[in-house]
Amino acid sequence: MATDNLSETINPYVTQMREEGWCVLENVIPADVVDSVREEVETSEADYSQFSKDNGRWERNVISFMPRFAEHLANEQLLAVIRELLGPQVRISQTEYKIRPPHYQLVRAYHSDFPYDLNQKWHITQPFPTAVIGITTLWMLTDFTTENGGTWIVPKSHIDLRNPRGKEDGIGDRNPLEGEMQAVGSAGSVLIMDSRIWHSNAENPSDGRRTAVVVRYAPWWLNLELFGVNTAKIPGETFDKFPDDVKLLYEHRAEDREPALWV
Ligand SMILES: O=C(O)CCC(=O)C(=O)O
């Protein structure tokens, strides 16, 4: 896509991100492959869990188990939106399965994400700076609806200096919040959020799974060496098969590979 066309296409999304703190980009995973990607994600979760049980839970990065999904993570439009907000050099900080089983029940658990999650050790202290320091993406591999657990979000909360997990803020992370709505979209779409936005998973009263993967993007300068599953390595031979633009996002996790792209 020519650069002019690309910026014209992404401008409304960037504006919505700045003003509302979220947007949904459609057709990031093309309709003809989204079923096979979903199948890979659903079937690989058990393999990942077993591997982690047998070898240690920080032993292998989740993305190693879903190479077909990984191919899409440097989608041109998506990265263009993210780079407008984080700057040109970005990396992936965290990747996690987000599969909600049928009849999944939950009270809300509102929070902001890394590095603004006040329940994690490695968080920025309040008041948060006005800079965007993280982008959270939820990759919809089944449709997200209000019946199957579309993510709760509170539009514009990215610029609110209070936080549901702020001890002095009196909001409470388990309560329905004023202005909340559920993000919906068809399989293959990506919910993009400023990581400050207040969001929560939702119950899934339906008979089907709600399948997604969360992928968080960070600017190059943010410290990502925090211990935990997200620092787990990607075997070199798996990494070698990623497309070059995806390698750039995960090079910091490649095992037995000299940094080549970031130097
Ligand atoms: O699965 C969801 O709908 C939300 C996930 C979430 O809150 C998170 O990954 O931070």
The ligand as an SDF file (V2000), in Angstrom:
LIG
                    3D

 10  9  0  0  0  0  0  0  0  0999 V2000
   -9.8930  -11.3620   27.5100 O   0  0  0  0  0  0  0  0  0  0  0  0
  -10.3750  -10.2380   27.6130 C   0  0  0  0  0  0  0  0  0  0  0  0
  -11.4510   -9.9280   27.1290 O   0  0  0  0  0  0  0  0  0  0  0  0
   -9.6170   -9.1440   28.3470 C   0  0  0  0  0  0  0  0  0  0  0  0
   -8.2090   -9.5250   28.6680 C   0  0  0  0  0  0  0  0  0  0  0  0
   -7.5330   -8.5570   29.5650 C   0  0  0  0  0  0  0  0  0  0  0  0
   -8.1230   -7.8670   30.3550 O   0  0  0  0  0  0  0  0  0  0  0  0
   -6.0790   -8.4210   29.4810 C   0  0  0  0  0  0  0  0  0  0  0  0
   -5.4530   -9.2090   28.7710 O   0  0  0  0  0  0  0  0  0  0  0  0
   -5.5080   -7.5030   30.0960 O   0  0  0  0  0  0  0  0  0  0  0  0
  1  2  2  0
  2  3  1  0
  2  4  1  0
  4  5  1  0
  5  6  1  0
  6  7  2  0
  6  8  1  0
  8  9  2  0
  8 10  1  0
M  END
$$$$
